[in-house]
């Protein structure tokens, strides 16, 4: 058997950020690499995911997922190659999806790993379009927002990993109009020309309420919220009777140090009989078989497009995370650890 490395690097949280995370809040440290125990596997990570929700995990507050522990490696989605196994059904050379990212090597119980096939799709796709990111878009649109054919759909953060899939899923399932917002003119062009959105706007170019009304003069039926704040307020104004909102994320306020004002027009929820539904992908894992069937078909036919933004090297992992919070990525932001 090939000799294992003595150590590998892992990103540790060393201080709780106040506002925007700073380089001093984290440290890249060497940690020992050990032989796997009984029923466990050792994986060399090839890619790991950095996501906006991880900012909340840096705070020591009770939430739907446990906060990162200080002076411990952070975690998140990753795909890699098994390099040692003491678990039935897992062999050296297998590729797996698991939850111990932010590090070069991960040793953990084999029942926490899911085998993936690099011949079906690139390994990184299992962190994006074929992974929980894609399932979040699928479940949030079709289950939480009760999408139906003919709906007009508005997506904020539409050039991101989740938003770009939401808009395309809506189009493929018969939306009458799909509108997206993004943070640059280049992303707006991508939404319309590559992803097939009917309209898109750069939210930095004017009041979101006005830009949305111009893009959707007849109102909207579904709002998929990745941003919160001004976008949510604008959507409430534009939603038609019995409109639905899926609240997936609120990246606009993740780094706020002061309480953010709620939308000032919440009273419209009453007269319009709007439904606002928060969603976590973990509540919708039962949709996985149908999701994989639909998405694999759309990928094979070329009807569904996706982008990934790669940052090379574990040493740049924290910078990649800050890039997600700034909106530097197009599609999923992924840290590549090399072949």
C-alpha positions in Angstrom: 0.0 0.0 0.0 1.2 3.5 -0.8 2.7 5.3 2.3 0.4 7.9 3.7 1.5 11.5 4.2 2.4 12.5 7.7 0.2 15.5 7.7 -2.1 17.7 5.7 -3.3 21.3 5.9 -6.7 22.4 7.2 -8.4 25.7 7.8 -9.2 26.4 11.5 -11.5 29.1 12.9 -9.5 30.9 15.6 -11.7 33.9 16.4 -15.4 34.8 15.9 -15.7 37.5 13.2 -17.4 40.8 13.9 -18.9 42.0 10.7 -16.8 40.9 7.7 -14.4 38.0 8.4 -10.8 39.0 8.6 -7.6 36.9 7.8 -6.8 36.9 11.6 -10.1 35.0 12.2 -8.7 31.9 10.6 -5.5 29.9 10.4 -4.2 27.3 7.9 -2.5 24.6 10.1 -0.8 21.2 9.6 -2.8 18.3 11.1 -1.6 14.7 11.4 -2.9 12.2 8.8 -3.7 8.8 10.4 -4.7 5.4 9.1 -8.5 5.0 9.1 -10.1 3.1 12.0 -12.5 0.1 11.6 -15.4 1.0 9.4 -13.8 4.3 8.3 -12.0 5.7 5.2 -9.3 8.2 4.5 -10.0 10.6 1.7 -7.7 13.0 -0.2 -9.9 15.8 -1.1 -9.9 17.1 -4.7 -12.5 19.9 -4.3 -14.3 21.6 -1.5 -17.2 24.0 -1.4 -17.3 27.5 0.1 -20.8 28.8 0.6 -22.5 31.9 2.1 -24.2 29.9 4.9 -20.8 29.3 6.4 -20.6 32.9 7.5 -23.4 32.2 10.0 -21.5 29.2 11.3 -18.7 31.4 12.3 -20.9 33.0 14.9 -21.5 31.3 18.3 -25.3 31.2 18.0 -27.8 28.4 17.9 -29.1 27.8 14.4 -30.2 25.0 12.1 -26.6 23.8 11.8 -24.0 23.8 14.6 -21.5 26.7 14.6 -17.8 26.1 13.8 -15.7 25.3 16.8 -12.8 27.5 17.6 -9.4 26.0 17.0 -10.9 23.1 15.1 -11.0 22.5 11.3 -14.0 24.0 9.6 -16.2 21.7 7.5 -18.4 21.7 4.4 -19.1 19.8 1.2 -16.1 18.1 -0.5 -15.3 15.4 -3.0 -12.2 13.3 -3.1 -10.5 10.0 -3.6 -10.3 7.2 -1.1 -6.6 6.5 -0.3 -7.1 4.0 2.5 -10.1 2.0 3.6 -11.2 -0.3 6.5 -14.8 -0.2 5.4 -16.7 -2.8 3.4 -17.9 -1.5 0.1 -15.2 1.2 -0.2 -11.9 0.6 -2.0 -8.8 2.7 -2.7 -9.5 4.7 -5.8 -13.2 5.2 -5.2 -14.5 8.8 -5.4 -16.8 10.0 -2.7 -18.9 13.1 -1.7 -18.7 13.9 2.1 -18.9 16.8 4.6 -15.3 17.4 5.7 -14.1 20.1 3.4 -11.7 23.0 4.2 -8.9 20.4 4.5 -6.6 18.3 2.3 -7.3 14.9 4.0 -10.3 13.6 5.8 -10.7 10.5 7.9 -14.3 9.6 8.9 -16.9 6.8 9.1 -17.7 5.4 5.7 -21.4 5.7 6.2 -21.0 9.5 6.0 -19.7 9.1 2.4 -21.6 8.8 -0.9 -19.9 7.3 -3.9 -19.9 9.4 -7.0 -18.9 8.5 -10.6 -16.5 10.8 -12.4 -17.4 9.2 -15.7 -21.0 10.5 -15.4 -20.0 14.1 -14.6 -16.9 16.0 -13.5 -16.3 15.5 -9.8 -16.9 19.2 -9.0 -20.4 18.9 -10.4 -21.3 16.8 -7.4 -20.8 20.0 -5.3 -22.9 22.1 -7.6 -25.5 21.2 -10.2 -25.8 17.5 -9.1 -25.3 18.2 -5.4 -27.1 19.9 -2.6 -26.8 23.2 -4.4 -28.9 21.9 -7.3 -31.3 20.1 -4.9 -31.8 23.4 -3.0 -32.8 25.1 -6.2 -35.1 22.3 -7.2 -36.8 21.9 -3.8 -37.1 25.6 -3.2 -38.8 26.2 -6.5 -41.0 23.2 -6.9 -41.9 22.3 -3.3 -41.5 25.4 -1.1 -42.7 27.9 -3.7 -45.3 25.5 -5.3 -44.2 26.6 -8.8 -46.8 25.9 -11.5 -46.6 26.3 -15.3 -47.3 29.9 -16.4 -45.8 31.5 -13.3 -43.7 34.6 -13.5 -40.6 34.0 -11.4 -38.1 36.4 -10.0 -34.7 35.2 -8.6 -32.2 37.3 -6.6 -28.6 36.4 -6.7 -29.5 34.8 -10.0 -25.9 34.3 -11.3 -25.0 32.3 -8.1 -24.9 28.6 -7.8 -28.5 28.2 -6.6 -30.1 31.2 -8.3 -28.8 30.2 -11.8 -30.4 26.8 -11.5 -33.7 28.1 -10.1 -34.2 30.3 -13.1 -33.4 27.6 -15.6 -35.6 25.0 -13.8 -38.5 27.5 -13.9 -37.9 28.1 -17.7 -37.7 24.3 -18.4 -40.9 23.7 -16.5 -42.9 26.3 -18.3 -42.6 29.6 -16.6 -44.2 32.5 -18.5 -41.4 34.8 -17.6 -38.1 34.4 -15.6 -36.4 37.5 -14.2 -33.0 37.6 -12.4 -31.0 40.2 -10.5 -27.2 40.2 -10.3 -24.3 42.4 -9.3 -22.6 43.2 -12.6 -23.5 43.9 -16.2 -21.4 40.8 -17.2 -23.6 38.6 -15.0 -26.8 40.2 -16.3 -25.6 39.3 -19.9 -24.9 35.7 -18.8 -28.4 35.3 -17.3 -30.1 36.3 -20.5 -27.7 34.9 -23.2 -26.6 31.7 -21.6 -29.2 30.7 -19.0 -32.2 31.8 -21.0 -33.7 34.3 -18.5 -36.3 36.6 -20.1 -35.0 39.7 -18.3 -32.3 40.6 -15.8 -30.9 43.7 -14.2 -27.9 44.9 -12.3 -29.2 45.8 -8.8 -26.4 48.3 -8.4 -27.8 50.5 -11.2 -30.8 51.8 -9.4 -33.6 51.1 -6.8 -34.4 47.4 -7.0 -38.2 48.2 -6.7 -38.1 50.3 -9.9 -35.8 47.8 -11.8 -38.1 44.9 -11.0 -41.3 46.7 -12.0 -39.7 47.6 -15.3 -38.6 43.9 -15.9 -42.0 42.5 -14.7 -44.7 45.1 -15.6 -47.4 42.5 -14.9 -46.0 41.5 -11.5 -44.5 38.3 -10.3 -46.0 35.0 -8.9 -42.9 33.5 -7.3 -39.9 35.2 -5.7 -36.8 33.0 -4.8 -34.9 35.0 -2.3 -31.1 34.6 -1.9 -30.5 38.2 -0.8 -33.1 39.7 1.5 -33.2 43.4 2.4 -34.1 45.7 -0.5 -34.7 42.8 -2.8 -37.3 41.2 -0.5 -39.1 44.5 -0.1 -39.2 45.0 -3.9 -40.5 41.5 -4.5 -43.4 42.0 -2.0 -44.4 45.1 -3.9 -44.4 43.3 -7.2 -46.0 40.0 -6.1 -49.4 39.2 -7.5 -52.4 37.9 -5.5 -51.5 34.6 -3.8 -47.8 35.0 -4.7 -45.2 32.8 -3.0 -41.8 33.6 -1.6 -39.1 31.0 -0.9 -36.5 32.4 1.5 -33.3 30.4 0.8 -30.7 33.0 1.9 -30.2 36.6 2.9 -26.6 37.3 1.9 -27.2 41.1 2.1 -27.2 41.0 5.8 -24.8 38.1 6.8 -22.1 40.5 7.7 -24.2 43.2 9.3 -23.2 44.3 12.8 -26.5 46.2 13.4 -30.1 44.8 13.1 -31.3 45.2 9.6 -34.7 46.9 9.0 -37.4 44.4 7.9 -39.1 45.1 4.6 -41.2 48.2 5.3 -44.2 46.9 3.3 -45.0 43.7 5.1 -48.6 44.8 5.5 -49.0 43.9 1.8 -48.7 40.3 2.7 -52.2 40.4 4.1 -54.2 41.9 1.2 -52.2 39.9 -1.4 -52.5 36.7 0.7 -48.8 36.1 0.1 -47.0 33.0 1.4 -43.4 33.3 2.7 -41.7 30.0 3.3 -38.2 29.5 4.6 -36.4 26.4 3.3 -33.5 24.1 4.2 -32.5 21.5 1.7 -32.2 18.9 4.5 -36.0 18.9 4.7 -36.3 17.8 1.1 -33.9 14.9 0.7 -36.8 12.7 -0.4 -36.8 14.6 -3.7 -33.3 13.4 -4.6 -34.3 10.6 -7.0 -36.7 12.8 -9.0 -34.1 15.7 -8.9 -31.3 13.5 -10.2 -33.6 12.1 -13.0 -34.7 15.5 -14.1 -31.4 17.3 -13.9 -29.3 14.4 -15.5 -31.7 14.5 -18.4 -31.5 18.3 -18.8 -27.7 18.1 -18.6 -27.5 15.3 -21.2 -29.8 17.2 -23.6 -27.8 20.4 -23.2 -30.9 22.3 -22.0 -29.4 23.0 -18.6 -26.2 25.1 -18.3 -24.1 25.6 -15.2 -20.9 27.5 -14.3 -18.3 26.9 -11.6 -15.7 29.4 -10.4 -12.5 27.6 -9.3 -9.9 28.9 -6.9 -6.7 26.9 -7.0 -4.9 25.7 -3.8 -6.0 25.2 -0.2 -3.9 28.2 0.8 -6.4 30.4 -1.1 -9.5 28.8 0.4 -10.3 31.7 2.8 -10.0 34.2 0.0 -12.4 32.1 -2.1 -14.9 32.2 0.8 -14.6 36.0 1.0 -15.1 36.1 -2.7 -18.5 34.3 -2.3 -19.6 37.0 0.2 -18.6 39.7 -2.3 -20.3 38.0 -5.2 -17.1 37.4 -7.1 -18.3 34.0 -8.3 -20.3 33.0 -11.3 -22.1 29.8 -10.3 -20.7 27.6 -7.6 -17.4 28.7 -5.9 -15.1 25.7 -5.6 -11.6 25.4 -4.2 -9.5 22.9 -6.2 -6.8 21.0 -4.4 -5.2 19.6 -7.5 -5.1 16.1 -9.0 
